[in-house]
Amino acid sequence: MRAVRAGSLLDANANSGQKDTVVVSATGFSVNQIVIIADDNHLETNLITSISGTTLTMDTNLSHSYTTAANGYVDPAIAEIEPKMIVTNGSGDQDLSTRVRSFNLSYGFESGCYSLDVTFTNTYDDVVTDGLGLDPRDSGSTYNASDPLLGAYHAAKLQIKKEGGSYITVFEGYAGPSDVSSTEDAPYSGTVTATFVGVSQPLKDWAIEERYALTYENATIASGGGDLLNQMITDQSMSHTITYADNPNYTVTKYTVSNVMLWEALENALAPTGYRLIEKWDGSNYKVTVKDPDRSQSTPIGIFDRTFKSRRLSGNESDVRTYVVIAYRDGTTGRAAYVEAKSTDAIRDKYGIPDGAGNRVHKKMVYLTKDASLIDSQSEATDLGTAMIHDLEKPSPDSEVEIPWLDFNMEAFDYHRFIHDTYTLDMGVMNINWEWSAERMVGRTVLTGTADRVIGTRAIWLRGDVKREGVSVKERLDEISDEVPPTPSQASATGSWYLGPDGTPKPVIDVIFDTQVPWFVTGRVVRITGFTNSDDGTATGGAAGYLDDSGQAWTTNEFQSGRHYIFIESGTGAGQNRLIKSNTATRINVETDFDTNPSSDSVYYILLRDRESYETNMDLKAFRRIADFEEGKFVGIEESWIPAGRRSG
């Protein structure tokens, strides 16, 4: 936890369920004062109802326990804030604190970064004529002697404190890569507003050119030596360092970076872990940090009891997804593969697409990493699918809370509880905005987030959705697979009988398509061919390329028609069929070797294929009954799949 402190440390542990907190000093506290009780692990707000010596008695029992070992403290919640703004150029630190008129500091959930807008006074008579103008175009300003102070990637730092407290750093970053504007609303009231960007900006501005592409193999994303993320930065001749608040310990088989911004390349490498790359305070500085959002959080770390100003609930369902397909290349087989993750039926029925018949169907997306080798196993794909469904299955952000003071205890992925007389809201923090001005020196904090859960990201997942990118499924499939969409395995066909409408028994073929259908398939084409029995028997032997039956006396090459097939019905090699290449009096030579060599127990048929066959388009049901055949007729069933985006007629 971070805090702008002006109160007192605890003098004894304060346990949950009690109202009394003992502090080192009660100076500065008063009855009916809203305070924050916190330590390194938890925080909550409460109201002081009485003070006796150094014992502060609260209005309600504490929800958490706070210890001296974890730096427990009590602090006035509402107090005036004093800012300190430092920008460093070639001449050293330039203190602009007295010229800060207002600031707006924000943390962006999807970017993982901070941004700071500061409005400075820049009155003509007071500062501009003295050579202290902040407008980057003011050539007479000593601040712009060599390059603009509010530009040129000059380091910037914002610190704040409460009266009687010490400064804490709430922002570190750079001036220049964003906007600077100058206005003069009336005589003597000129201002300059500058936007400062966070410490990650150099990584976002660095492009990895295609000619300098690099490939990493068997690399690990983990804290310690040999880390892929830090190695990628080093290989770009940069000295920035990524720190690890949490350790994914994830192995990447192969990853190629080319024609991409360095920050995006880092995010793409990390994305399959479900962890995030964010700017985070590490105790001494703001650093680019690997952080686990901890989507499983269910116990709030912060309790705000009737001390927030407002609550707003809303939501945009346009980016909701209730069914995700993860397409990847299996590292063992080398083939394209996929897994599916889906929401519960209850969530589908709430956010799914109306099907026109009063029901709901899933809102689907297909996700493919920029480099397919980042995910190369079913377990990795399954874990990723679980995280994606968690993040995407409900609208977010769907909640907003305003706290009427500056509260820097807040961080992304925190889980807080807000208690009101008529409701309680548990919220996972996404975006944070801190506002301060000379007219409102206590400031305010606005949080947006997700009700009842913590999510990790939405934008990173959605930018991998093939539908959103306007790319055909086949084009995206080609990224992970050099082969044509796979061939279905052989369907199971069984001859049977059924009673027709007139009560007459009729022969039918019951076909079972038992192969799992890939995510990109929308239908199947089935070719049905009839065969006539030319001969049959039991083999006396065989090998990969032939079947022998010493009891036969065939005419040489009588089956060399291009339409004769040998079918092994039972025994060794059962279920195989091959086109006949040639024959002798006792041997059938096949065009393609048998997978299992025939033996002396192989029962076979020699079948002549009909000249005509027919095709039909079918849906993806696993069972189909085919009728209208002559009794005793042999029937061949061939299946092929129709990928999305193709029509078969």
C-alpha positions in Angstrom: 0.0 0.0 0.0 1.1 3.6 -0.7 -0.2 6.6 1.2 0.2 10.4 1.5 0.6 10.3 5.3 0.2 13.0 7.8 -1.2 10.9 10.7 0.4 8.5 13.0 1.8 4.9 13.0 0.1 2.3 15.1 1.6 1.8 18.6 -0.1 -1.6 18.9 -1.7 -4.1 16.6 -5.3 -3.4 15.7 -7.4 -6.5 15.3 -10.4 -7.1 13.1 -13.7 -7.0 15.0 -12.6 -4.2 17.4 -13.1 -0.5 17.3 -10.1 0.8 19.2 -6.8 1.7 17.5 -3.8 2.8 19.5 -1.5 5.3 17.7 1.9 6.7 18.6 0.4 10.2 18.6 -3.2 11.5 18.5 -2.2 15.0 17.5 -4.1 16.1 14.4 -7.0 13.8 14.9 -10.5 14.9 16.0 -13.9 13.4 16.7 -16.1 12.9 13.6 -13.1 12.9 11.4 -12.9 10.4 8.5 -9.7 8.4 8.7 -7.9 5.7 6.7 -6.6 2.7 8.7 -4.0 0.7 6.7 -0.8 -1.3 6.5 1.2 -2.9 3.8 -1.6 -5.4 3.1 -5.1 -3.9 3.7 -6.9 -0.6 4.2 -10.3 0.7 5.2 -12.0 4.0 6.1 -13.8 4.7 9.3 -15.0 7.6 11.5 -13.5 8.6 14.8 -16.2 8.7 17.5 -14.0 9.4 20.5 -10.4 9.9 21.5 -8.8 8.9 24.8 -5.1 9.6 25.1 -3.6 7.9 22.0 -6.6 5.5 21.6 -8.9 6.4 18.7 -12.3 4.7 18.9 -14.0 4.1 15.5 -17.6 4.1 14.6 -17.7 0.5 13.3 -15.6 -2.6 14.0 -12.5 -3.0 11.9 -12.9 -5.3 8.9 -9.2 -6.3 8.8 -6.3 -6.6 11.2 -3.4 -4.2 11.1 0.0 -4.7 12.5 3.0 -2.6 13.5 5.3 -5.0 11.7 3.4 -4.3 8.4 3.8 -0.5 9.0 0.2 0.0 10.2 -1.0 3.6 10.5 -4.0 5.9 10.9 -4.3 8.9 8.7 -6.8 11.7 8.1 -8.6 10.9 4.8 -9.5 14.5 3.9 -6.6 17.0 3.9 -5.2 19.6 1.7 -2.5 18.4 -0.7 0.7 20.2 -1.7 2.2 19.2 -5.0 5.9 19.3 -6.0 6.7 19.1 -9.7 10.3 18.6 -10.9 11.5 18.5 -14.5 15.1 17.8 -15.2 17.0 19.2 -18.2 20.7 19.7 -19.0 20.9 22.4 -16.3 19.6 20.1 -13.6 16.3 19.9 -11.6 13.9 22.7 -12.4 11.3 23.1 -9.6 8.0 24.2 -11.0 6.0 23.5 -7.9 4.8 27.0 -7.3 3.4 27.2 -10.8 1.3 24.1 -10.7 -2.3 25.2 -11.0 -3.9 21.8 -11.4 -3.0 18.2 -12.3 -4.8 15.1 -13.6 -3.0 11.9 -13.1 -4.5 8.8 -14.7 -3.7 5.1 -14.9 -5.0 3.4 -18.0 -6.0 -0.2 -17.5 -5.4 -1.4 -21.1 -2.2 0.5 -21.6 -0.8 -0.4 -18.2 0.7 3.0 -18.0 0.4 6.4 -16.3 -0.3 9.7 -17.9 0.0 13.2 -16.2 -1.6 16.4 -17.4 -0.3 19.5 -15.6 -1.5 23.1 -16.0 1.1 25.6 -15.1 0.7 29.4 -14.6 2.5 31.3 -17.3 1.5 34.9 -16.8 3.2 37.3 -19.1 4.1 40.1 -16.6 5.1 37.7 -13.8 7.2 35.1 -15.5 7.4 35.4 -19.3 9.1 38.8 -19.2 11.5 37.4 -16.7 12.7 34.7 -19.1 10.9 31.9 -17.3 8.2 31.1 -19.8 7.2 27.5 -20.2 5.8 27.6 -23.7 8.2 25.5 -25.8 8.0 28.1 -28.5 9.2 30.9 -26.2 12.7 31.5 -27.5 13.4 34.1 -24.9 12.9 31.7 -22.0 16.0 30.5 -20.1 14.2 27.2 -19.7 14.3 26.7 -23.5 18.0 27.8 -24.0 19.1 24.5 -25.5 15.9 22.6 -25.9 12.3 23.0 -24.5 12.1 22.2 -20.8 8.6 20.6 -21.4 9.9 18.4 -24.2 13.0 16.5 -25.4 12.2 13.5 -23.2 13.2 15.4 -20.1 12.7 13.4 -16.9 9.6 14.5 -14.9 8.5 13.7 -11.4 5.4 14.6 -9.4 5.4 14.4 -5.6 2.7 15.3 -3.1 2.3 15.6 0.6 -0.3 16.5 3.3 0.4 19.2 5.7 2.7 17.9 8.4 3.6 14.9 6.3 6.4 14.0 3.9 6.5 14.0 0.1 5.8 10.7 -1.8 6.4 10.2 -5.5 3.2 9.5 -7.4 4.5 9.9 -11.0 7.8 9.4 -12.9 8.1 9.8 -16.6 9.0 12.1 -19.5 8.0 15.4 -21.1 7.8 15.7 -24.8 6.3 12.6 -26.5 2.8 14.1 -26.0 1.0 17.4 -26.1 2.0 20.9 -24.8 -0.4 23.8 -25.3 -0.3 27.4 -24.3 -3.3 29.6 -23.6 -3.9 33.2 -22.4 -7.5 33.5 -21.3 -7.3 37.1 -20.2 -4.6 39.6 -19.3 -2.2 38.1 -16.6 -3.9 34.7 -16.7 -1.8 32.7 -19.2 -1.3 29.0 -18.7 0.7 26.2 -20.2 -0.7 22.6 -20.1 1.7 19.8 -20.6 1.1 16.0 -20.9 3.8 13.8 -19.4 4.1 10.1 -20.3 5.1 7.2 -18.1 8.5 5.4 -17.8 7.5 2.8 -20.4 7.3 5.3 -23.2 10.8 4.7 -24.7 9.8 1.0 -25.2 6.6 2.1 -27.0 8.5 4.5 -29.3 11.2 2.0 -30.3 10.5 0.1 -33.6 12.1 -3.3 -34.4 12.7 -3.2 -38.1 12.1 -6.2 -40.3 15.7 -6.3 -41.4 16.8 -6.6 -37.8 14.3 -9.4 -37.0 15.4 -11.7 -34.1 14.2 -15.2 -33.3 14.4 -16.6 -29.7 14.2 -20.3 -29.1 13.6 -22.2 -25.8 13.5 -19.0 -23.9 11.9 -18.4 -20.4 9.8 -15.5 -19.2 10.8 -15.5 -15.6 12.7 -13.5 -13.0 16.4 -14.2 -12.9 19.0 -14.7 -15.5 18.1 -15.6 -19.1 14.8 -13.8 -19.0 13.3 -13.4 -22.5 11.7 -10.0 -22.0 14.9 -8.3 -20.7 17.0 -10.1 -23.3 14.7 -8.6 -26.0 15.4 -5.1 -24.6 19.1 -5.7 -24.4 19.2 -6.9 -28.0 17.8 -3.5 -29.0 20.8 -1.8 -27.3 18.6 -0.3 -24.6 19.3 -0.3 -20.9 15.7 -0.4 -19.5 14.9 -3.2 -17.1 11.7 -5.1 -16.5 11.1 -6.2 -12.9 8.9 -9.0 -11.7 6.3 -8.5 -9.1 5.1 -12.0 -9.9 6.9 -14.8 -11.8 5.0 -16.6 -14.6 8.0 -19.0 -15.2 6.8 -19.6 -18.8 8.8 -21.3 -21.5 8.6 -20.0 -25.1 9.6 -22.6 -27.7 10.2 -20.1 -30.5 9.4 -16.4 -30.9 10.3 -14.1 -33.8 10.1 -10.3 -33.4 10.0 -8.2 -36.6 8.4 -5.1 -37.9 6.8 -4.3 -34.5 7.1 -1.8 -31.7 9.2 -3.1 -28.9 6.4 -2.7 -26.3 4.0 -4.6 -28.4 6.5 -7.4 -28.9 7.0 -7.6 -25.2 3.2 -7.7 -24.6 2.7 -10.4 -27.2 5.3 -12.6 -25.7 3.8 -12.2 -22.2 0.1 -12.5 -23.3 -0.2 -16.3 -23.2 0.6 -16.3 -19.5 -2.3 -14.1 -18.6 0.1 -11.8 -16.8 0.3 -8.0 -17.6 3.1 -5.6 -18.3 2.5 -2.4 -16.4 4.1 0.6 -14.8 4.3 0.0 -11.0 6.0 1.6 -8.0 8.6 -0.8 -6.5 9.4 1.1 -3.3 11.9 3.5 -4.8 11.0 4.1 -8.4 8.3 3.5 -11.0 9.4 0.6 -13.2 8.0 -1.6 -16.0 6.8 -4.6 -14.1 5.3 -8.1 -14.8 2.2 -8.4 -12.7 -0.3 -11.3 -12.1 -3.8 -9.7 -12.1 -4.8 -12.5 -9.7 -8.2 -13.1 -11.3 -9.2 -15.4 -8.4 -9.4 -12.6 -5.8 -12.6 -12.8 -3.8 -11.7 -11.1 -0.5 -11.5 -7.3 -0.7 -8.2 -5.8 0.5 -9.8 -2.3 1.0 -13.1 -1.4 2.8 -14.7 2.0 2.2 -17.6 2.4 4.6 -19.9 5.3 3.5 -16.9 7.4 2.6 -17.3 7.5 -1.1 -19.3 10.2 -2.9 -21.1 8.4 -5.7 -21.5 5.1 -7.5 -22.3 4.5 -11.1 -23.1 1.2 -12.7 -23.1 0.8 -16.5 -21.6 -1.4 -19.2 -21.0 -1.9 -22.9 -21.7 -5.3 -24.3 -20.1 -4.8 -27.7 -16.9 -6.5 -26.6 -18.4 -9.4 -24.6 -17.4 -12.8 -25.8 -18.9 -16.0 -24.3 -17.1 -18.6 -26.5 -13.4 -18.5 -27.4 -11.4 -20.8 -29.7 -7.6 -20.8 -29.1 -5.8 -21.8 -32.3 -2.2 -23.0 -31.9 0.4 -25.3 -33.3 1.0 -28.4 -31.2 4.7 -28.5 -30.2 4.8 -32.3 -30.2 2.9 -33.2 -33.5 3.7 -30.0 -35.3 0.1 -29.8 -36.5 -2.5 -27.1 -36.1 -4.7 -27.6 -33.1 -7.3 -25.8 -31.1 -9.2 -25.8 -27.8 -12.5 -24.2 -26.8 -13.5 -22.3 -23.8 -17.1 -21.1 -23.1 -19.2 -19.4 -20.5 -21.9 -21.0 -18.5 -25.4 -21.4 -20.1 -26.6 -18.7 -17.8 -24.1 -16.1 -19.0 -24.8 -17.2 -22.6 -28.5 -16.7 -22.1 -27.8 -13.2 -20.8 -25.2 -11.9 -23.2 -25.5 -14.2 -26.1 -26.9 -13.4 -29.6 -30.6 -13.9 -30.1 -31.1 -16.8 -32.6 -34.6 -15.7 -33.8 -36.3 -18.6 -32.0 -36.4 -17.2 -28.5 -33.0 -18.6 -27.5 -29.4 -17.3 -27.3 -26.3 -18.5 -29.0 -22.7 -17.8 -28.0 -20.8 -14.6 -29.0 -17.7 -16.3 -30.4 -14.2 -15.2 -31.2 -11.1 -17.1 -32.5 -7.8 -16.1 -30.9 -4.4 -16.7 -32.5 -1.2 -15.3 -31.0 1.0 -13.2 -33.3 3.5 -16.0 -33.2 1.8 -19.4 -33.0 4.8 -21.0 -31.1 4.0 -19.0 -28.0 1.3 -21.5 -27.3 2.3 -25.1 -28.2 0.4 -27.4 -25.9 -3.2 -28.2 -25.0 -2.7 -27.3 -21.4 -1.3 -23.8 -22.2 -4.1 -23.2 -24.6 -6.7 -24.3 -22.0 -5.3 -22.1 -19.3 -5.3 -19.1 -21.7 -8.9 -19.8 -22.8 -10.0 -19.9 -19.1 -8.4 -16.5 -18.5 -9.9 -15.0 -21.7 -13.4 -16.1 -20.9 -13.1 -14.7 -17.4 -12.0 -11.4 -18.8 -14.5 -11.2 -21.7 -17.8 -12.9 -20.6 -19.3 -9.8 -19.0 -19.4 -6.0 -19.8 -16.5 -4.0 -18.3 -15.8 -1.6 -16.9 -19.3 -1.6 -15.4 -18.8 0.3 -12.2 -17.5 3.8 -11.2 -16.8 5.1 -7.7 -15.7 8.7 -6.7 -13.8 9.2 -3.5 -13.8 12.9 -2.4 -10.0 13.1 -1.7 -6.8 12.0 -3.3 -6.1 8.3 -2.4 -2.9 6.8 -3.7 -3.5 3.5 -1.9 -5.2 2.4 -5.2 -3.5 0.2 -7.8 -4.8 -1.7 -10.8 -6.1 -5.2 -10.1 -6.9 -4.2 -6.5 -10.2 -5.6 -5.2 -12.1 -3.2 -2.9 -15.4 -3.1 -1.1 -17.6 0.1 -1.0 -20.4 0.0 1.6 -23.4 2.2 1.5 -26.6 2.2 3.6 -28.5 0.6 0.7 -25.9 -1.5 -1.1 -22.4 -3.0 -1.1 -20.2 -2.9 -4.2 -17.1 -5.2 -4.6 -15.0 -3.9 -7.4 -11.9 -5.0 -9.2 -10.0 -1.8 -10.1 -9.3 -1.0 -13.8 -8.8 2.7 -14.5 -7.8 5.3 -11.9 -8.0 9.1 -12.1 -6.6 11.5 -9.5 -7.5 15.1 -9.8 -6.2 18.2 -7.9 -6.5 21.9 -8.4 -5.6 25.0 -6.4 -9.4 25.5 -6.0 -9.9 22.0 -4.6 -6.8 21.1 -2.7 -8.1 17.9 -1.2 -8.5 16.5 -4.7 -10.6 13.6 -5.7 -10.1 10.0 -6.9 -12.3 8.3 -9.5 -12.1 4.5 -10.0 -13.7 2.4 -12.8 -13.7 -1.3 -12.7 -15.6 -4.6 -12.7 -18.2 -5.6 -10.2 -17.5 -8.7 -8.2 -14.3 -9.8 -10.0 -10.9 -8.8 -11.1 -10.0 -9.0 -14.8 -6.6 -8.9 -16.5 -7.2 -7.4 -19.9 -9.7 -7.0 -22.8 -7.8 -5.2 -25.5 -4.9 -7.7 -25.7 -7.4 -10.5 -26.3 -9.7 -8.7 -28.7 -6.9 -7.5 -30.9 -6.1 -11.2 -31.6 -9.8 -11.9 -32.6 -9.8 -12.8 -36.3 -13.2 -11.2 -36.8 -12.1 -7.8 -35.5 -9.0 -7.8 -37.7 -11.0 -8.2 -40.9 -8.9 -11.2 -41.9 -10.4 -14.4 -43.3 -10.2 -17.5 -41.1 -8.2 -19.3 -43.7 -5.6 -16.5 -43.8 -5.2 -16.7 -40.0 -5.1 -20.5 -40.2 -2.3 -20.3 -42.7 -0.2 -18.5 -40.0 -0.2 -21.6 -37.9 -0.4 -24.3 -40.4 1.5 -25.0 -43.7 -0.8 -27.9 -44.5 -4.3 -27.8 -46.0 -7.1 -28.0 -43.4 -6.8 -31.6 -42.1 -8.5 -34.6 -43.7 -11.2 -36.2 -41.6 -10.5 -39.7 -40.3 -12.6 -42.6 -41.8 -16.3 -42.5 -40.8 -17.9 -45.6 -39.4 -20.6 -47.1 -41.7 -22.9 -50.0 -40.8 -25.6 -51.7 -42.9 -29.0 -52.1 -41.3 -32.7 -52.3 -42.0 -35.6 -50.1 -41.1 -39.4 -50.2 -41.8 -40.5 -47.8 -44.4 -43.8 -45.8 -44.3 -45.6 -48.8 -45.9 -44.2 -51.3 -43.4 -41.7 -52.8 -45.9 -38.2 -53.5 -44.6 -35.6 -51.3 -46.5 -31.8 -51.5 -46.4 -30.0 -48.4 -45.0 -26.5 -47.3 -44.1 -26.0 -45.8 -40.6 -22.9 -43.5 -40.7 -21.2 -42.2 -37.6 -18.8 -39.2 -38.1 -16.8 -39.6 -34.9 -13.9 -37.2 -35.7 -13.7 -34.0 -33.6 -14.6 -31.2 -36.0 -12.1 -28.2 -36.0 -13.3 -24.8 -35.0 -13.0 -23.4 -38.6 -15.3 -26.0 -40.2 -18.9 -25.0 -40.9 -20.2 -28.1 -42.7 -19.2 -31.3 -44.5 -19.5 -32.7 -48.0 -20.3 -36.4 -48.3 -19.7 -38.4 -51.5 -21.7 -41.7 -51.7 -20.6 -44.3 -54.2 -22.1 -47.8 -54.9 -19.9 -50.9 -55.5 -20.7 -54.3 -57.0 -19.1 -57.4 -55.6 -16.8 -59.1 -58.3 -15.3 -61.8 -56.0 -14.4 -62.6 -52.5 -12.4 -65.0 -50.3 -10.0 -65.4 -47.5 -6.3 -64.5 -48.1 -3.6 -67.1 -47.7 -1.0 -64.4 -47.1 0.2 -61.0 -48.1 2.6 -58.1 -47.7 2.5 -54.3 -47.8 1.8 -54.2 -51.6 -0.3 -57.2 -52.2 -2.7 -59.9 -51.1 -2.4 -63.6 -52.0 -5.2 -66.2 -52.3 -3.6 -69.5 -53.6 -7.1 -70.9 -54.2 -8.0 -68.4 -56.9 -7.5 -68.7 -60.7 -8.1 -65.1 -61.9 -7.4 -63.9 -65.4 -4.2 -61.8 -65.4 -5.1 -58.1 -64.9 -8.9 -58.7 -65.1 -9.2 -56.2 -62.2 -6.9 -53.6 -63.8 -9.8 -51.3 -64.7 -9.1 -48.3 -62.5 -12.5 -49.0 -60.8 -11.8 -52.2 -58.9 -10.9 -52.1 -55.3 -10.0 -54.7 -52.7 -11.7 -54.3 -49.3 -10.7 -56.3 -46.3 -13.9 -56.9 -44.3 -12.5 -58.8 -41.3 -9.4 -60.4 -39.9 -6.0 -58.9 -40.1 -6.1 -55.4 -41.7 -9.9 -55.2 -41.4 -11.4 -51.9 -42.7 -8.7 -51.2 -45.3 -9.6 -50.6 -49.0 -7.1 -50.1 -51.9 -7.4 -49.5 -55.6 -6.1 -52.5 -57.5 -3.1 -51.9 -59.6 -2.8 -55.3 -61.3 -3.4 -59.0 -60.6 -2.1 -62.4 -61.4 -4.0 -65.7 -61.1 -3.5 -65.7 -57.3 -2.2 -62.2 -56.3 -3.8 -58.8 -56.0 -1.3 -55.9 -56.3 -2.5 -52.6 -54.8 -1.8 -49.0 -55.9 -1.0 -47.9 -52.3 0.6 -50.1 -49.6 -1.6 -51.4 -46.9 -1.1 -49.9 -43.4 -1.5 -53.4 -41.9 -0.3 -56.2 -44.1 -3.0 -58.9 -44.9 -2.6 -62.3 -43.4 -4.1 -65.8 -43.7 -7.2 -64.7 -41.7 -8.0 -61.6 -43.9 -11.5 -61.9 -45.4 -11.7 -59.7 -48.5 -14.0 -58.5 -51.3 -13.1 -57.3 -54.8 -15.5 -54.5 -55.6 -16.3 -52.7 -58.8 -17.1 -49.0 -58.3 -20.2 -47.6 -60.0 -19.5 -45.1 -62.7 -21.8 -42.6 -61.1 -21.7 -41.2 -57.5 -23.3 -38.3 -55.9 -22.4 -35.6 -53.3 -24.5 -33.9 -50.7 -23.8 -31.1 -48.3 -24.5 -32.0 -44.7 -24.5 -30.3 -41.3 -22.1 -31.2 -38.6 -24.3 -33.8 -36.8 -22.3 -36.9 -35.8 -25.0 -39.4 -37.1 -26.6 -39.7 -40.5 -28.8 -42.5 -42.0 -28.6 -42.9 -45.8 -31.3 -44.9 -47.6 -32.4 -45.9 -51.1 -29.9 -48.7 -51.8 -30.3 -52.2 -53.3 -30.1 -55.1 -50.9 -26.6 -56.5 -51.0 -25.1 -53.4 -52.4 -21.7 -52.2 -51.1 -21.6 -48.5 -50.4 -18.5 -46.2 -50.0 -18.7 -43.0 -47.9 -16.2 -40.2 -48.3 -16.2 -37.1 -46.1 -14.6 -33.7 -46.6 -14.9 -30.5 -44.5 -16.0 -27.1 -45.5 -13.9 -24.3 -43.9 -15.5 -21.0 -42.9 -15.7 -18.5 -45.7 -16.1 -21.2 -48.4 -19.2 -22.3 -50.2 -19.7 -25.8 -51.6 -22.5 -26.2 -54.1 
